[in-house]
Amino acid sequence: MDFTPWQGRDEGPGAIHTRWHHMVYEGQRQTGQEAQSMAIVGFESDEGTVRNQGRPGAADGPHKIRHALAQLAFHGANVVHDRGNVRVDGHELEAAQQRAGRVFGEVISEHRITFVLGGGHETSYATYRGLRESGALDGVGTWGVISLDTHFGLRRHPVPTAVTAFRQVHRDESETGRDFRYSVIGVSEPDNTRAQFENAHKYETAYLKDTDCCESRLAEVLRFVDEQLEPLELVHLSLDLDVLPGWVAPGVSAPATLGVPPIVVEEICKRIAASGKVAVVDIVGMNPRFDTDDRTARIAARLLNWIAITSFDRPAADAPSSAAQDRLLSERERSLGATRLSAV
C-alpha cells in the first residue's frame, strides 16, 4: 500500500471534532509521553494461513484496519504513534517473526499499550516475541494470553502456521520458569477435532465455547474473564476476528457459522482493558479480499477504539485529564507543521 491510511473527513478545528486520523503521529515518535502513549504496528502476513490451507489475503489487513480506524471519532486524551509494519518476504515466516520480535520489542518498551494488526494468527507469535524482547516480562511471575478465537491455536505441525502460535508460546515459556496461563473464549466445537480438545487439556487451557457466550449469559462470561485476569500480572490480549459471526466479520479466512455476538466481544474486551494489565493487543485474521462493505475492518477498528479508550480512562496516576486532548491535538499540529516546513 503506497498511500497513508490516516486520512478522513475534517469537520472543524479543536478537539470536539477530533477523529483518529487527526491524532496519529505517522512514522514519528514523541519522547517524554510514554505514560500516555499507545503504538500501532502491523504484521503483513498470510503465510501462516496459507500453510494451514486457508484463504490468502490477510497480509493487507493492517492497512485496512488502520483506514477504518482513521474514520472513527477520537474520545481519548492520549498520544498515538503508528510505527509501521513488518512484512513477510515470500515464504520466510520464521525470519519475519524473529525480525518482528526485535521491532515490536522496541515499540512495546516505549509505550503504555501496543496494538499489533495482522495478518493471520501467526501474528500472535511475533507479538509474543516482541513482548519478550521488550523486557516487559522480566521479573513477572504469572502472566497470560487471553485469546478470543474459534480455535485453540495449539495444533502440532512440522512448521509454524496460523494455528500453532500458542503452542510455540507454551514451548518457549516452559524454559523461562515463569507461570504462563492461557485461556480461549469462543471455541467452536464443530471446528476443533477431539485432538485439539485433548491438546487444550494437556496445556491446562481454560476455555468457553461459542455456545456459552450468548448475550443472555454475559454475566457468566464476564465472571470467567475476571477469574482468568485475577492471578495475572500482565496480559497479552489476542483477538482473532473469526470469533465474530460471519455476517459481522465476513473478511476472514474461515467465517464463523455461529460466533460470539459483537456486543459480548466488546464487553469482554472492555473488561480486560479495564484491568490495567494489558501490555499488548493483537487483532488478527483480517482478510480484505472477502470483506463485504468493509464490515470486518470496521468492527476491528471499533474494538480497538474501545480497548484504547478503556485502557486509558481507568483510574491511574498517569492517566491524563480529559482537558488534555486539545493540548495534544495542538502539539500534533505543530509537529506536522514543522515536518511540512522541513520537507519544503
C-alpha positions as a LaTeX table, in Angstrom:
\begin{tabular}{lrrr}
\hline
Residue & $x$ (\AA) & $y$ (\AA) & $z$ (\AA) \\
\hline
Met1 & 0.00 & 0.00 & 0.00 \\
Asp2 & 1.57 & 3.30 & $-1.08$ \\
Phe3 & $-0.85$ & 5.81 & 0.41 \\
Thr4 & $-1.44$ & 6.69 & 4.04 \\
Pro5 & $-4.50$ & 5.14 & 5.67 \\
Trp6 & $-4.62$ & 8.04 & 8.13 \\
Gln7 & $-6.97$ & 10.31 & 6.24 \\
Gly8 & $-10.64$ & 11.14 & 6.58 \\
Arg9 & $-13.17$ & 13.90 & 6.98 \\
Asp10 & $-12.35$ & 17.13 & 8.80 \\
Glu11 & $-15.38$ & 18.83 & 10.36 \\
Gly12 & $-13.68$ & 21.76 & 12.07 \\
Pro13 & $-10.91$ & 22.85 & 14.45 \\
Gly14 & $-10.37$ & 21.72 & 18.02 \\
Ala15 & $-10.75$ & 18.53 & 20.00 \\
Ile16 & $-14.56$ & 18.45 & 19.71 \\
His17 & $-14.17$ & 17.48 & 16.04 \\
Thr18 & $-11.28$ & 15.07 & 16.50 \\
Arg19 & $-11.08$ & 11.75 & 14.69 \\
Trp20 & $-8.35$ & 9.17 & 14.91 \\
His21 & $-6.60$ & 10.42 & 11.78 \\
His22 & $-6.09$ & 13.78 & 13.50 \\
Met23 & $-4.22$ & 12.25 & 16.44 \\
Val24 & $-1.77$ & 9.81 & 14.86 \\
Tyr25 & 1.93 & 10.55 & 14.57 \\
Glu26 & 2.77 & 8.53 & 11.48 \\
Gly27 & 6.38 & 7.42 & 11.39 \\
Gln28 & 7.21 & 9.74 & 14.30 \\
Arg29 & 7.81 & 9.18 & 18.00 \\
Gln30 & 7.18 & 11.81 & 20.64 \\
Thr31 & 9.56 & 11.26 & 23.55 \\
Gly32 & 8.62 & 12.04 & 27.12 \\
Gln33 & 4.99 & 10.97 & 26.67 \\
Glu34 & 5.34 & 7.22 & 27.13 \\
Ala35 & 2.90 & 7.07 & 30.06 \\
Gln36 & 0.04 & 8.34 & 27.92 \\
Ser37 & 1.02 & 6.92 & 24.54 \\
Met38 & $-0.11$ & 3.97 & 22.51 \\
Ala39 & 1.51 & 2.44 & 19.46 \\
Ile40 & 0.13 & 0.73 & 16.38 \\
Val41 & 2.27 & $-1.70$ & 14.38 \\
Gly42 & 1.40 & $-4.24$ & 11.70 \\
Phe43 & 2.47 & $-7.72$ & 10.66 \\
Glu44 & 1.86 & $-8.20$ & 6.94 \\
Ser45 & 1.48 & $-11.95$ & 6.69 \\
Asp46 & $-0.81$ & $-14.60$ & 5.34 \\
Glu47 & 1.90 & $-17.26$ & 5.08 \\
Gly48 & 0.70 & $-18.99$ & 8.24 \\
Thr49 & $-2.84$ & $-19.10$ & 6.90 \\
Val50 & $-1.67$ & $-20.48$ & 3.55 \\
Arg51 & 0.36 & $-23.16$ & 5.32 \\
Asn52 & $-2.85$ & $-24.10$ & 7.13 \\
Gln53 & $-4.67$ & $-24.38$ & 3.77 \\
Gly54 & $-6.66$ & $-21.21$ & 4.41 \\
Arg55 & $-7.57$ & $-18.33$ & 2.12 \\
Pro56 & $-4.73$ & $-15.84$ & 1.43 \\
Gly57 & $-5.17$ & $-12.08$ & 1.69 \\
Ala58 & $-4.56$ & $-11.27$ & 5.36 \\
Ala59 & $-1.25$ & $-9.56$ & 4.57 \\
Asp60 & $-3.28$ & $-6.49$ & 3.56 \\
Gly61 & $-5.19$ & $-6.49$ & 6.85 \\
Pro62 & $-3.09$ & $-3.93$ & 8.78 \\
His63 & $-3.68$ & $-1.20$ & 6.20 \\
Lys64 & $-7.44$ & $-1.76$ & 6.05 \\
Ile65 & $-7.86$ & $-1.76$ & 9.83 \\
Arg66 & $-5.88$ & 1.48 & 10.08 \\
His67 & $-8.03$ & 3.11 & 7.41 \\
Ala68 & $-11.25$ & 2.07 & 9.18 \\
Leu69 & $-9.85$ & 3.34 & 12.48 \\
Ala70 & $-8.92$ & 6.68 & 10.93 \\
Gln71 & $-12.60$ & 7.49 & 10.35 \\
Leu72 & $-13.72$ & 6.98 & 13.96 \\
Ala73 & $-14.27$ & 9.79 & 16.43 \\
Phe74 & $-11.41$ & 10.10 & 18.91 \\
His75 & $-12.60$ & 10.43 & 22.51 \\
Gly76 & $-9.32$ & 9.78 & 24.29 \\
Ala77 & $-6.63$ & 12.09 & 25.63 \\
Asn78 & $-3.51$ & 10.24 & 24.64 \\
Val79 & $-0.79$ & 10.18 & 22.02 \\
Val80 & $-0.97$ & 7.64 & 19.16 \\
His81 & 2.11 & 6.54 & 17.24 \\
Asp82 & 1.98 & 4.48 & 14.04 \\
Arg83 & 5.31 & 2.63 & 14.00 \\
Gly84 & 4.85 & 0.89 & 10.65 \\
Asn85 & 4.74 & $-2.76$ & 9.60 \\
Val86 & 6.92 & $-5.83$ & 9.44 \\
Arg87 & 6.38 & $-7.75$ & 6.21 \\
Val88 & 6.86 & $-11.44$ & 5.47 \\
Asp89 & 9.05 & $-11.74$ & 2.38 \\
Gly90 & 7.96 & $-14.66$ & 0.24 \\
His91 & 7.50 & $-17.70$ & 2.45 \\
Glu92 & 10.00 & $-16.61$ & 5.12 \\
Leu93 & 7.56 & $-16.55$ & 8.04 \\
Glu94 & 10.04 & $-17.64$ & 10.70 \\
Ala95 & 12.57 & $-14.96$ & 9.74 \\
Ala96 & 9.84 & $-12.31$ & 9.77 \\
Gln97 & 8.65 & $-13.39$ & 13.22 \\
Gln98 & 12.20 & $-13.04$ & 14.53 \\
Arg99 & 12.56 & $-9.63$ & 12.91 \\
Ala100 & 9.18 & $-8.56$ & 14.28 \\
Gly101 & 10.29 & $-9.62$ & 17.74 \\
Arg102 & 13.12 & $-7.09$ & 17.63 \\
Val103 & 11.00 & $-4.31$ & 16.10 \\
Phe104 & 7.94 & $-4.88$ & 18.28 \\
Gly105 & 10.13 & $-5.25$ & 21.36 \\
Glu106 & 11.43 & $-1.72$ & 20.96 \\
Val107 & 7.93 & $-0.37$ & 20.36 \\
Ile108 & 6.35 & $-2.18$ & 23.33 \\
Ser109 & 9.08 & $-0.92$ & 25.65 \\
Glu110 & 8.35 & 2.68 & 24.67 \\
His111 & 4.54 & 2.77 & 25.03 \\
Arg112 & 1.92 & 2.08 & 27.64 \\
Ile113 & 0.00 & $-0.21$ & 25.29 \\
Thr114 & 0.78 & $-1.52$ & 21.80 \\
Phe115 & $-1.68$ & $-2.76$ & 19.17 \\
Val116 & $-0.37$ & $-5.27$ & 16.63 \\
Leu117 & $-2.51$ & $-5.56$ & 13.50 \\
Gly118 & $-2.47$ & $-8.76$ & 11.43 \\
Gly119 & $-2.09$ & $-10.65$ & 9.35 \\
Gly120 & $-3.05$ & $-14.21$ & 10.14 \\
His121 & $-2.92$ & $-15.63$ & 13.66 \\
Glu122 & 0.77 & $-16.38$ & 13.16 \\
Thr123 & 0.98 & $-12.69$ & 14.10 \\
Ser124 & 0.49 & $-13.69$ & 17.74 \\
Tyr125 & 3.82 & $-15.47$ & 17.94 \\
Ala126 & 5.51 & $-12.36$ & 16.56 \\
Thr127 & 3.66 & $-10.35$ & 19.21 \\
Tyr128 & 4.90 & $-12.69$ & 21.93 \\
Arg129 & 8.48 & $-12.41$ & 20.71 \\
Gly130 & 8.15 & $-8.64$ & 20.86 \\
Leu131 & 6.76 & $-8.80$ & 24.38 \\
Arg132 & 9.69 & $-10.95$ & 25.45 \\
Glu133 & 12.25 & $-8.71$ & 23.71 \\
Ser134 & 10.74 & $-5.60$ & 25.30 \\
Gly135 & 11.70 & $-6.67$ & 28.80 \\
Ala136 & 8.07 & $-6.38$ & 29.94 \\
Leu137 & 8.13 & $-10.00$ & 31.15 \\
Asp138 & 11.33 & $-9.61$ & 33.16 \\
Gly139 & 10.55 & $-10.14$ & 36.81 \\
Val140 & 6.95 & $-11.15$ & 36.10 \\
Gly141 & 5.82 & $-14.22$ & 38.00 \\
Thr142 & 2.46 & $-15.01$ & 36.40 \\
Trp143 & 1.26 & $-13.70$ & 33.08 \\
Gly144 & $-1.07$ & $-14.89$ & 30.36 \\
Val145 & $-2.69$ & $-14.72$ & 26.98 \\
Ile146 & $-6.45$ & $-14.33$ & 26.76 \\
Ser147 & $-7.47$ & $-15.23$ & 23.22 \\
Leu148 & $-10.83$ & $-14.67$ & 21.56 \\
Asp149 & $-10.90$ & $-17.27$ & 18.81 \\
Thr150 & $-12.90$ & $-20.13$ & 17.35 \\
His151 & $-9.75$ & $-22.30$ & 17.50 \\
Phe152 & $-7.31$ & $-23.18$ & 20.27 \\
Gly153 & $-4.16$ & $-22.29$ & 18.33 \\
Leu154 & $-2.31$ & $-25.24$ & 19.88 \\
Arg155 & $-2.05$ & $-27.53$ & 16.88 \\
Arg156 & 1.01 & $-29.68$ & 16.28 \\
His157 & 2.54 & $-29.04$ & 12.84 \\
Pro158 & 6.00 & $-29.55$ & 11.29 \\
Val159 & 6.33 & $-25.80$ & 10.63 \\
Pro160 & 4.74 & $-22.72$ & 12.24 \\
Thr161 & 1.29 & $-21.83$ & 10.89 \\
Ala162 & $-1.67$ & $-19.67$ & 11.88 \\
Val163 & $-2.86$ & $-22.35$ & 14.32 \\
Thr164 & 0.41 & $-23.15$ & 16.11 \\
Ala165 & 1.18 & $-19.75$ & 17.69 \\
Phe166 & 0.25 & $-20.55$ & 21.27 \\
Arg167 & 1.84 & $-23.98$ & 21.23 \\
Gln168 & 5.02 & $-22.10$ & 20.30 \\
Val169 & 4.49 & $-19.68$ & 23.19 \\
His170 & 3.98 & $-22.58$ & 25.62 \\
Arg171 & 7.20 & $-24.18$ & 24.34 \\
Asp172 & 9.24 & $-21.01$ & 24.80 \\
Glu173 & 7.75 & $-20.10$ & 28.17 \\
Ser174 & 8.39 & $-23.58$ & 29.58 \\
Glu175 & 12.10 & $-22.72$ & 29.50 \\
Thr176 & 11.78 & $-19.46$ & 31.47 \\
Gly177 & 10.38 & $-20.55$ & 34.82 \\
Arg178 & 7.51 & $-18.07$ & 34.52 \\
Asp179 & 3.96 & $-19.18$ & 35.27 \\
Phe180 & 2.21 & $-18.84$ & 31.90 \\
Arg181 & $-1.60$ & $-19.10$ & 31.71 \\
Tyr182 & $-3.62$ & $-19.44$ & 28.51 \\
Ser183 & $-7.37$ & $-19.12$ & 28.01 \\
Val184 & $-9.62$ & $-19.02$ & 24.96 \\
Ile185 & $-13.10$ & $-17.55$ & 24.58 \\
Gly186 & $-15.37$ & $-18.51$ & 21.68 \\
Val187 & $-14.16$ & $-22.00$ & 20.79 \\
Ser188 & $-16.32$ & $-23.67$ & 18.14 \\
Glu189 & $-16.76$ & $-27.35$ & 18.95 \\
Pro190 & $-17.57$ & $-28.38$ & 15.34 \\
Asp191 & $-14.39$ & $-26.67$ & 14.11 \\
Asn192 & $-11.98$ & $-28.36$ & 16.55 \\
Thr193 & $-11.22$ & $-32.07$ & 16.44 \\
Arg194 & $-11.00$ & $-34.24$ & 19.54 \\
Ala195 & $-7.22$ & $-33.96$ & 19.25 \\
Gln196 & $-7.46$ & $-30.19$ & 19.67 \\
Phe197 & $-9.55$ & $-30.52$ & 22.82 \\
Glu198 & $-7.01$ & $-33.02$ & 24.15 \\
Asn199 & $-4.24$ & $-30.51$ & 23.40 \\
Ala200 & $-6.19$ & $-27.88$ & 25.31 \\
His201 & $-6.42$ & $-30.15$ & 28.35 \\
Lys202 & $-2.72$ & $-31.05$ & 28.04 \\
Tyr203 & $-1.80$ & $-27.36$ & 28.23 \\
Glu204 & $-4.35$ & $-26.69$ & 31.01 \\
Thr205 & $-6.24$ & $-24.25$ & 28.82 \\
Ala206 & $-9.30$ & $-22.59$ & 30.32 \\
Tyr207 & $-11.93$ & $-22.02$ & 27.66 \\
Leu208 & $-15.51$ & $-21.09$ & 26.87 \\
Lys209 & $-17.30$ & $-22.42$ & 23.80 \\
Asp210 & $-19.13$ & $-20.05$ & 21.47 \\
Thr211 & $-22.40$ & $-21.58$ & 22.69 \\
Asp212 & $-21.52$ & $-20.40$ & 26.22 \\
Cys213 & $-21.16$ & $-16.80$ & 25.05 \\
Cys214 & $-24.66$ & $-15.68$ & 24.09 \\
Glu215 & $-25.89$ & $-12.27$ & 25.25 \\
Ser216 & $-28.18$ & $-13.76$ & 27.88 \\
Arg217 & $-25.12$ & $-15.30$ & 29.58 \\
Leu218 & $-22.95$ & $-12.17$ & 29.52 \\
Ala219 & $-22.66$ & $-12.01$ & 33.31 \\
Glu220 & $-21.29$ & $-15.57$ & 33.39 \\
Val221 & $-18.85$ & $-14.79$ & 30.59 \\
Leu222 & $-17.52$ & $-11.75$ & 32.44 \\
Arg223 & $-17.12$ & $-13.81$ & 35.61 \\
Phe224 & $-14.98$ & $-16.22$ & 33.60 \\
Val225 & $-12.92$ & $-13.28$ & 32.32 \\
Asp226 & $-12.43$ & $-11.99$ & 35.87 \\
Glu227 & $-11.29$ & $-15.44$ & 37.01 \\
Gln228 & $-8.66$ & $-15.52$ & 34.26 \\
Leu229 & $-7.47$ & $-11.98$ & 34.98 \\
Glu230 & $-7.20$ & $-12.29$ & 38.76 \\
Pro231 & $-3.83$ & $-14.13$ & 39.03 \\
Leu232 & $-2.17$ & $-12.38$ & 36.09 \\
Glu233 & 0.37 & $-9.59$ & 36.45 \\
Leu234 & 0.46 & $-8.88$ & 32.71 \\
Val235 & $-1.89$ & $-9.71$ & 29.82 \\
His236 & $-1.45$ & $-10.23$ & 26.10 \\
Leu237 & $-4.93$ & $-9.95$ & 24.57 \\
Ser238 & $-5.34$ & $-11.72$ & 21.24 \\
Leu239 & $-8.44$ & $-11.10$ & 19.13 \\
Asp240 & $-8.98$ & $-13.28$ & 16.07 \\
Leu241 & $-11.79$ & $-11.68$ & 14.10 \\
Asp242 & $-13.18$ & $-15.08$ & 13.10 \\
Val243 & $-14.59$ & $-15.32$ & 16.63 \\
Leu244 & $-17.34$ & $-12.97$ & 15.47 \\
Pro245 & $-20.38$ & $-14.18$ & 13.49 \\
Gly246 & $-19.76$ & $-14.49$ & 9.76 \\
Trp247 & $-22.33$ & $-11.81$ & 8.99 \\
Val248 & $-20.40$ & $-9.38$ & 11.19 \\
Ala249 & $-16.93$ & $-10.42$ & 10.05 \\
Pro250 & $-17.01$ & $-11.95$ & 6.56 \\
Gly251 & $-13.46$ & $-10.77$ & 5.83 \\
Val252 & $-11.58$ & $-13.65$ & 7.46 \\
Ser253 & $-10.11$ & $-16.92$ & 6.23 \\
Ala254 & $-12.97$ & $-19.02$ & 7.65 \\
Pro255 & $-16.09$ & $-17.03$ & 8.67 \\
Ala256 & $-17.88$ & $-18.38$ & 11.74 \\
Thr257 & $-21.22$ & $-20.10$ & 11.31 \\
Leu258 & $-22.25$ & $-19.09$ & 14.85 \\
Gly259 & $-19.59$ & $-16.95$ & 16.51 \\
Val260 & $-19.74$ & $-14.76$ & 19.59 \\
Pro261 & $-22.13$ & $-11.77$ & 19.35 \\
Pro262 & $-20.29$ & $-8.48$ & 18.80 \\
Ile263 & $-21.71$ & $-6.85$ & 21.93 \\
Val264 & $-20.37$ & $-9.75$ & 24.02 \\
Val265 & $-16.93$ & $-9.50$ & 22.39 \\
Glu266 & $-16.97$ & $-5.75$ & 23.03 \\
Glu267 & $-17.80$ & $-6.18$ & 26.72 \\
Ile268 & $-15.11$ & $-8.85$ & 27.11 \\
Cys269 & $-12.53$ & $-6.53$ & 25.56 \\
Lys270 & $-13.60$ & $-3.65$ & 27.80 \\
Arg271 & $-13.40$ & $-5.81$ & 30.93 \\
Ile272 & $-9.90$ & $-7.00$ & 30.07 \\
Ala273 & $-8.73$ & $-3.48$ & 29.17 \\
Ala274 & $-10.17$ & $-2.06$ & 32.41 \\
Ser275 & $-7.92$ & $-4.38$ & 34.42 \\
Gly276 & $-4.95$ & $-2.16$ & 33.65 \\
Lys277 & $-2.86$ & $-5.28$ & 32.99 \\
Val278 & $-2.82$ & $-5.24$ & 29.18 \\
Ala279 & 0.59 & $-4.54$ & 27.64 \\
Val280 & $-0.14$ & $-5.63$ & 24.10 \\
Val281 & $-3.15$ & $-6.47$ & 21.93 \\
Asp282 & $-3.08$ & $-8.22$ & 18.59 \\
Ile283 & $-6.03$ & $-8.11$ & 16.22 \\
Val284 & $-5.64$ & $-10.81$ & 13.60 \\
Gly285 & $-7.33$ & $-12.68$ & 10.79 \\
Met286 & $-8.46$ & $-9.62$ & 8.80 \\
Asn287 & $-8.72$ & $-10.55$ & 5.09 \\
Pro288 & $-9.77$ & $-7.57$ & 2.92 \\
Arg289 & $-10.33$ & $-9.73$ & $-0.17$ \\
Phe290 & $-13.52$ & $-11.10$ & 1.33 \\
Asp291 & $-14.63$ & $-8.13$ & 3.42 \\
Thr292 & $-18.08$ & $-7.11$ & 2.20 \\
Asp293 & $-18.67$ & $-3.37$ & 2.78 \\
Asp294 & $-15.54$ & $-3.26$ & 4.99 \\
Arg295 & $-17.58$ & $-4.85$ & 7.79 \\
Thr296 & $-14.67$ & $-6.74$ & 9.31 \\
Ala297 & $-12.28$ & $-3.80$ & 9.18 \\
Arg298 & $-14.89$ & $-1.59$ & 10.80 \\
Ile299 & $-15.65$ & $-3.95$ & 13.70 \\
Ala300 & $-11.91$ & $-4.43$ & 14.21 \\
Ala301 & $-11.47$ & $-0.66$ & 14.40 \\
Arg302 & $-14.42$ & $-0.31$ & 16.78 \\
Leu303 & $-12.98$ & $-2.93$ & 19.15 \\
Leu304 & $-9.52$ & $-1.35$ & 19.04 \\
Asn305 & $-11.10$ & 2.01 & 19.80 \\
Trp306 & $-12.93$ & 0.65 & 22.86 \\
Ile307 & $-9.86$ & $-1.15$ & 24.18 \\
Ala308 & $-7.82$ & 2.04 & 23.83 \\
Ile309 & $-10.42$ & 4.26 & 25.49 \\
Thr310 & $-10.97$ & 1.83 & 28.37 \\
Ser311 & $-7.24$ & 1.29 & 28.92 \\
Phe312 & $-6.53$ & 4.99 & 29.26 \\
Asp313 & $-9.69$ & 6.01 & 31.08 \\
Arg314 & $-9.17$ & 3.67 & 34.02 \\
Pro315 & $-8.13$ & 5.48 & 37.24 \\
Ala316 & $-4.35$ & 5.70 & 37.32 \\
Ala317 & $-1.70$ & 8.13 & 38.45 \\
Asp318 & $-0.53$ & 8.60 & 34.89 \\
Ala319 & $-3.98$ & 8.96 & 33.29 \\
Pro320 & $-4.30$ & 12.34 & 31.53 \\
Ser321 & $-7.24$ & 14.65 & 32.18 \\
Ser322 & $-9.93$ & 15.00 & 29.54 \\
Ala323 & $-8.86$ & 18.62 & 29.03 \\
Ala324 & $-5.50$ & 17.37 & 27.76 \\
Gln325 & $-6.86$ & 16.41 & 24.35 \\
Asp326 & $-6.83$ & 19.97 & 22.97 \\
Arg327 & $-3.22$ & 20.35 & 24.06 \\
Leu328 & $-2.23$ & 17.04 & 22.47 \\
Leu329 & $-4.00$ & 17.96 & 19.25 \\
Ser330 & $-2.21$ & 21.32 & 19.17 \\
Glu331 & 1.14 & 19.59 & 19.73 \\
Arg332 & 0.47 & 17.23 & 16.86 \\
Glu333 & $-0.50$ & 20.10 & 14.54 \\
Arg334 & 2.72 & 21.95 & 15.43 \\
Ser335 & 4.73 & 18.80 & 14.81 \\
Leu336 & 3.10 & 18.22 & 11.44 \\
Gly337 & 3.65 & 21.86 & 10.53 \\
Ala338 & 7.34 & 21.57 & 11.36 \\
Thr339 & 7.57 & 18.39 & 9.31 \\
Arg340 & 5.93 & 20.07 & 6.32 \\
Leu341 & 8.28 & 23.07 & 6.55 \\
Ser342 & 11.37 & 20.87 & 6.76 \\
Ala343 & 10.22 & 18.99 & 3.67 \\
Val344 & 9.88 & 22.16 & 1.57 \\
\hline
\end{tabular}
